[in-house]
Amino acid sequence: EVQLVESGGGLVQPGGSLRLSCEASGFTFSSYCMVWFRQAQGKEREGVAGIDSDGRTTYADAVKGRFTISQDNAKNTLYLQMNSLKPEDTAMYYCAADPNPCAYVGGYYEGALYYHNIHYWGKGTLVTISS
């Protein structure tokens, strides 16, 4: 059974940092396209960052230079290091996995990341940026 379990969310002041983790099980983690999404209240879900099985990374313009996606294949864990956090980063953050290369299921277009039909999803972790 495929499982994705996010952790690391919380309440942080503007300018602060958080590191999200996503523990994966039930599939060959190192060969999957892994993506972080977020959804703010009342808004559509958006792609934040993606990492392919060859290590290539892609970011939405809104987080480029502030967020870093990485993975530890030995631990089957995906990370999202978030620095210089802003109130507009407040959202539920989800990790997702797909057995296809990231380019097959989406990519970067005009500043945003778009993905479709991603196979597996976690339940999310809440990030709140507020003073």
N, C-alpha and C positions, 0 to 999 in steps of 0.2 A: 504494500500500500504506500502510495506516494504521500509524503507529509512535508509541509513547509511551515516552520514555526518561527515567527518573528519575535524579537525582543529588543529592548533598549530604548523604547520610547519614554517620554516623560515631559515634564514642564521645565523649560529653560528660558532664561532671559535673552532678549535680543543681543546678538553678538556672541552668544555662547556656542557650545559644540555638543554634539551627541554622536554616538556610534550605534547604528542599528545592526542587528545580526539576524540572520535567517538560517536556521538549522534545517538541512534537507536530509531526507531519508527515502528509501524505496526506489531509487533510480540512480543511474550513473551520473552523478552530479557534474563531474568534470567535462562531460560531453554535451551538456545542455546549454542553451541560451538562457541566461538569468537576467531578470529585469526587476528594478524597483519602480513601483508606481506609487502615486499618492492621490488621495481624494479629499478635498476640503469640503466642509459642510456647504451644501447647496451648489456645488460645482461638479463638473464632470471629472472623472478619473483621468489622470495624465501620467505619461511616462516620465520618469525622472532620470534614470540611468540604466544602461544595459551593458552586459559583458558577455562576450562570445566564448566558445570553448577554446579559442586560440588566444584569449586574453585581450582582444580588442575591446575597447570601451567606447561608449557613446553617451553624451549628456544632452539634456535639454538646456537651452540657453539660460533659462531662469536659474539654473544651479551650477552652471559651468564655472570652474575656478573656485567654487566653495565646497562642493560635494565630491567625494571620491568613492567609486564602486570598486570592490575587490573581492577575491574569493580565496579560501584556503581549501584546496582539494583534499588534503589529508584529514581535515576536520569536517568536510562536507558542509561548509558554512560560507554564506554570502554576507558581505558587509556593506554598509553605507556610512562612510565618515562624513558628517555634516558639520561644517564650520561656518562662522559668520552668519549665524541663523537670523532670519528675519520673521516678523509676525506673519508674513504671507507664506511662510513655509509650514504653518500650522495645518495639519492634515492627518488623516489615517494613512499610514505607509504600509504597502503590501509588497511582498516579494512574489515573483512568479517565475515559472520555469517552462521551457518548451524544448522538445527533443530536436527540433529543426535549428539550423543556423539562424542567428538573429536577423540576417538580411532576408530570410524567407518569410518572416512573420512581421516585419516592420522595419522602422529605421527613422532617421532624422529628416525632417522636412520643415523648412522655414521656421527654424528655431525650436520646434517641438519634436518629441518622440512619439511615434504612432506604432502601435502593435495591435495585431488582430489574432483572435483564436488561440491565445496562449493557453496551453493545456492545463497547467496546474497553478493553484493559487494558495497563498497562506491566508490567515484570518486577519492579519494586520496588527500594527502597533501604533498607538496614538502619540503624535508629537504636537506639543503645544508650546508656542513661543510667545511669551508675554512677560511684561514687567509687573 
